[in-house]
Amino acid sequence: LYRVIFISNIALEQAELLPPSPEISRLKAEALFRRAHAHFMIAQVFSPAYFPGVTDQELGIPLRLNTDILERSPRVT
């Protein structure tokens, strides 16, 4: 799933370099959807269940929002 996220991030970064058009908007929307869906699927498997007030300190999954593989990914609660 992180491969899907990486490819989606590449598509989003390359789409920013192109002039705006309906096709580019559709490409960006699909890349954003695929990245969000992959993050969601990873969270379903590797994140703890949410219980109000109990899991405020537990860390979630790393959010990969760009293609820089050397950048540390934040893990939010």
VEXROZA-717566 format. One record per residue: residue in one letter; x, y, z of N, C-alpha, C, CB in turn. Coordinates in pm, whole numbers, padded with zeros to 5 digits. Glycine has a CB too. Layout:
BEGIN
+------+--------+--------+--------+--------+--------+--------+--------+--------+--------+--------+--------+--------+
: code :    n.u :    n.v :    n.w :   ca.u :   ca.v :   ca.w :    c.u :    c.v :    c.w :   cb.u :   cb.v :   cb.w :
+------+--------+--------+--------+--------+--------+--------+--------+--------+--------+--------+--------+--------+
:    a :      X :      Y :      Z :      X :      Y :      Z :      X :      Y :      Z :      X :      Y :      Z :
...
+------+--------+--------+--------+--------+--------+--------+--------+--------+--------+--------+--------+--------+
END
This chain:
BEGIN
+------+--------+--------+--------+--------+--------+--------+--------+--------+--------+--------+--------+--------+
: code :    n.u :    n.v :    n.w :   ca.u :   ca.v :   ca.w :    c.u :    c.v :    c.w :   cb.u :   cb.v :   cb.w :
+------+--------+--------+--------+--------+--------+--------+--------+--------+--------+--------+--------+--------+
:    l :  00082 : -00121 :  00000 :  00000 :  00000 :  00000 :  00086 :  00127 :  00000 : -00093 :  00000 :  00121 :
:    y :  00204 :  00118 :  00062 :  00291 :  00236 :  00057 :  00344 :  00259 : -00084 :  00407 :  00222 :  00155 :
:    r :  00348 :  00156 : -00167 :  00385 :  00174 : -00307 :  00276 :  00255 : -00378 :  00407 :  00036 : -00378 :
:    v :  00151 :  00226 : -00351 :  00039 :  00303 : -00409 :  00050 :  00448 : -00365 : -00098 :  00243 : -00366 :
:    i :  00082 :  00470 : -00238 :  00097 :  00607 : -00186 :  00211 :  00678 : -00257 :  00121 :  00605 : -00033 :
:    f :  00324 :  00610 : -00274 :  00439 :  00670 : -00340 :  00406 :  00707 : -00484 :  00559 :  00574 : -00336 :
:    i :  00342 :  00618 : -00558 :  00307 :  00646 : -00697 :  00206 :  00761 : -00704 :  00249 :  00520 : -00765 :
:    s :  00112 :  00764 : -00612 :  00016 :  00875 : -00607 :  00087 :  01007 : -00581 : -00090 :  00850 : -00500 :
:    n :  00184 :  01006 : -00491 :  00260 :  01128 : -00462 :  00339 :  01174 : -00585 :  00356 :  01105 : -00344 :
:    i :  00396 :  01080 : -00660 :  00466 :  01116 : -00783 :  00369 :  01182 : -00881 :  00532 :  00991 : -00849 :
:    a :  00252 :  01122 : -00899 :  00153 :  01179 : -00991 :  00112 :  01320 : -00947 :  00029 :  01088 : -00998 :
:    l :  00093 :  01339 : -00817 :  00053 :  01472 : -00768 :  00163 :  01575 : -00790 :  00016 :  01465 : -00619 :
:    e :  00288 :  01537 : -00764 :  00397 :  01632 : -00784 :  00416 :  01666 : -00932 :  00527 :  01576 : -00727 :
:    q :  00402 :  01568 : -01019 :  00417 :  01594 : -01162 :  00299 :  01673 : -01218 :  00432 :  01462 : -01239 :
:    a :  00181 :  01652 : -01163 :  00063 :  01725 : -01209 :  00075 :  01875 : -01179 : -00063 :  01669 : -01144 :
:    e :  00146 :  01908 : -01072 :  00166 :  02049 : -01038 :  00253 :  02120 : -01141 :  00229 :  02062 : -00899 :
:    l :  00333 :  02047 : -01215 :  00423 :  02106 : -01314 :  00354 :  02131 : -01448 :  00543 :  02016 : -01336 :
:    l :  00235 :  02076 : -01467 :  00163 :  02089 : -01593 :  00060 :  02201 : -01587 :  00095 :  01957 : -01628 :
:    p :  00026 :  02256 : -01702 : -00078 :  02361 : -01702 : -00214 :  02303 : -01664 : -00086 :  02430 : -01842 :
:    p : -00297 :  02381 : -01596 : -00428 :  02331 : -01553 : -00516 :  02291 : -01672 : -00499 :  02436 : -01469 :
:    s : -00586 :  02181 : -01655 : -00681 :  02135 : -01755 : -00776 :  02037 : -01686 : -00610 :  02069 : -01879 :
:    p : -00887 :  02004 : -01749 : -00978 :  01907 : -01688 : -00913 :  01769 : -01666 : -01103 :  01891 : -01775 :
:    e : -00827 :  01729 : -01758 : -00760 :  01600 : -01743 : -00666 :  01600 : -01623 : -00683 :  01565 : -01870 :
:    i : -00594 :  01711 : -01605 : -00502 :  01721 : -01492 : -00581 :  01724 : -01361 : -00414 :  01848 : -01504 :
:    s : -00693 :  01792 : -01359 : -00777 :  01794 : -01239 : -00828 :  01654 : -01204 : -00896 :  01890 : -01259 :
:    r : -00868 :  01578 : -01306 : -00914 :  01441 : -01283 : -00800 :  01354 : -01233 : -00973 :  01382 : -01412 :
:    l : -00681 :  01371 : -01290 : -00564 :  01295 : -01247 : -00532 :  01324 : -01101 : -00443 :  01327 : -01336 :
:    k : -00533 :  01453 : -01064 : -00504 :  01489 : -00926 : -00610 :  01433 : -00831 : -00497 :  01641 : -00913 :
:    a : -00736 :  01439 : -00871 : -00843 :  01386 : -00786 : -00826 :  01235 : -00766 : -00981 :  01416 : -00847 :
:    e : -00793 :  01164 : -00872 : -00774 :  01019 : -00860 : -00653 :  00987 : -00774 : -00759 :  00956 : -00998 :
:    a : -00544 :  01061 : -00790 : -00425 :  01037 : -00709 : -00453 :  01066 : -00561 : -00307 :  01124 : -00759 :
:    l : -00526 :  01173 : -00533 : -00562 :  01204 : -00394 : -00651 :  01095 : -00334 : -00633 :  01341 : -00386 :
:    f : -00747 :  01047 : -00413 : -00834 :  00940 : -00364 : -00754 :  00814 : -00335 : -00945 :  00911 : -00465 :
:    r : -00669 :  00773 : -00429 : -00592 :  00649 : -00411 : -00499 :  00660 : -00291 : -00511 :  00617 : -00538 :
:    r : -00436 :  00777 : -00271 : -00347 :  00796 : -00156 : -00427 :  00788 : -00026 : -00274 :  00931 : -00166 :
:    a : -00542 :  00855 : -00021 : -00624 :  00853 :  00100 : -00676 :  00712 :  00128 : -00742 :  00950 :  00086 :
:    h : -00718 :  00642 :  00024 : -00769 :  00506 :  00043 : -00658 :  00413 :  00093 : -00828 :  00452 : -00088 :
:    a : -00539 :  00426 :  00040 : -00427 :  00343 :  00086 : -00393 :  00373 :  00232 : -00303 :  00365 : -00003 :
:    h : -00391 :  00501 :  00270 : -00367 :  00536 :  00410 : -00477 :  00476 :  00499 : -00361 :  00691 :  00428 :
:    f : -00601 :  00483 :  00452 : -00713 :  00428 :  00529 : -00695 :  00277 :  00548 : -00845 :  00457 :  00458 :
:    m : -00660 :  00206 :  00441 : -00643 :  00061 :  00451 : -00528 :  00025 :  00546 : -00617 :  00001 :  00312 :
:    i : -00420 :  00100 :  00541 : -00308 :  00076 :  00633 : -00352 :  00100 :  00777 : -00187 :  00166 :  00598 :
:    a : -00429 :  00207 :  00798 : -00477 :  00237 :  00933 : -00568 :  00127 :  00986 : -00552 :  00371 :  00934 :
:    q : -00649 :  00067 :  00898 : -00738 : -00041 :  00941 : -00660 : -00161 :  00994 : -00827 : -00085 :  00826 :
:    v : -00542 : -00185 :  00939 : -00463 : -00302 :  00977 : -00369 : -00271 :  01094 : -00383 : -00352 :  00858 :
:    f : -00302 : -00156 :  01090 : -00192 : -00132 :  01182 : -00219 : -00032 :  01294 : -00077 : -00086 :  01107 :
:    s : -00329 :  00039 :  01291 : -00359 :  00137 :  01396 : -00447 :  00076 :  01504 : -00427 :  00262 :  01337 :
:    p : -00429 :  00120 :  01628 : -00518 :  00070 :  01733 : -00659 :  00126 :  01716 : -00462 :  00107 :  01872 :
:    a : -00754 :  00056 :  01769 : -00893 :  00102 :  01762 : -00909 :  00231 :  01842 : -00990 : -00006 :  01816 :
:    y : -01002 :  00314 :  01800 : -01025 :  00442 :  01866 : -01126 :  00426 :  01979 : -01075 :  00547 :  01766 :
:    f : -01085 :  00471 :  02097 : -01174 :  00480 :  02212 : -01158 :  00619 :  02270 : -01142 :  00369 :  02320 :
:    p : -01265 :  00699 :  02275 : -01255 :  00839 :  02322 : -01191 :  00847 :  02461 : -01393 :  00904 :  02324 :
:    g : -01091 :  00935 :  02471 : -01025 :  00959 :  02598 : -00920 :  00856 :  02636 : -01127 :  00965 :  02704 :
:    v : -00920 :  00741 :  02573 : -00826 :  00635 :  02610 : -00704 :  00636 :  02520 : -00895 :  00499 :  02604 :
:    t : -00724 :  00654 :  02392 : -00613 :  00642 :  02297 : -00557 :  00776 :  02251 : -00659 :  00564 :  02177 :
:    d : -00566 :  00878 :  02333 : -00515 :  01009 :  02294 : -00364 :  01012 :  02278 : -00556 :  01112 :  02396 :
:    q : -00293 :  00918 :  02337 : -00148 :  00919 :  02331 : -00090 :  00814 :  02237 : -00092 :  00897 :  02468 :
:    e : -00171 :  00723 :  02185 : -00119 :  00620 :  02095 : -00096 :  00678 :  01956 : -00216 :  00501 :  02088 :
:    l :  00016 :  00639 :  01895 :  00051 :  00690 :  01763 : -00017 :  00611 :  01652 :  00201 :  00688 :  01744 :
:    g : -00049 :  00679 :  01545 : -00110 :  00616 :  01429 : -00005 :  00578 :  01327 : -00214 :  00708 :  01367 :
:    i : -00046 :  00570 :  01202 :  00044 :  00530 :  01094 :  00124 :  00651 :  01043 : -00036 :  00467 :  00978 :
:    p :  00240 :  00628 :  00981 :  00314 :  00738 :  00918 :  00238 :  00788 :  00795 :  00456 :  00693 :  00878 :
:    l :  00225 :  00919 :  00784 :  00156 :  00978 :  00670 :  00260 :  01023 :  00568 :  00065 :  01098 :  00713 :
:    r :  00264 :  00958 :  00454 :  00357 :  00993 :  00347 :  00285 :  01087 :  00251 :  00409 :  00865 :  00272 :
:    l :  00328 :  01215 :  00250 :  00260 :  01314 :  00168 :  00348 :  01373 :  00059 :  00209 :  01425 :  00255 :
:    n :  00469 :  01317 :  00042 :  00555 :  01358 : -00069 :  00646 :  01243 : -00108 :  00639 :  01482 : -00030 :
:    t :  00728 :  01264 : -00210 :  00810 :  01155 : -00263 :  00949 :  01148 : -00203 :  00821 :  01168 : -00412 :
:    d :  00983 :  01236 : -00112 :  01116 :  01236 : -00051 :  01127 :  01118 :  00046 :  01145 :  01371 :  00023 :
:    i :  01202 :  01015 :  00006 :  01210 :  00895 :  00089 :  01298 :  00915 :  00212 :  01263 :  00779 :  00008 :
:    l :  01378 :  01022 :  00215 :  01464 :  01048 :  00330 :  01396 :  01131 :  00438 :  01590 :  01117 :  00284 :
:    e :  01284 :  01194 :  00404 :  01212 :  01276 :  00501 :  01137 :  01188 :  00600 :  01114 :  01369 :  00429 :
:    r :  01147 :  01224 :  00727 :  01074 :  01149 :  00830 :  00926 :  01179 :  00819 :  01126 :  01183 :  00973 :
:    s :  00846 :  01076 :  00829 :  00701 :  01091 :  00820 :  00644 :  01110 :  00959 :  00636 :  00968 :  00752 :
:    p :  00555 :  01208 :  00975 :  00496 :  01230 :  01107 :  00398 :  01118 :  01142 :  00425 :  01365 :  01113 :
:    r :  00393 :  01086 :  01270 :  00292 :  00992 :  01321 :  00211 :  01069 :  01423 :  00359 :  00861 :  01386 :
:    v :  00088 :  01092 :  01391 :  00001 :  01171 :  01479 : -00082 :  01078 :  01567 : -00091 :  01264 :  01397 :
:    t : -00138 :  01134 :  01674 : -00223 :  01055 :  01763 : -00360 :  01040 :  01703 : -00232 :  01118 :  01902 :
+------+--------+--------+--------+--------+--------+--------+--------+--------+--------+--------+--------+--------+
END
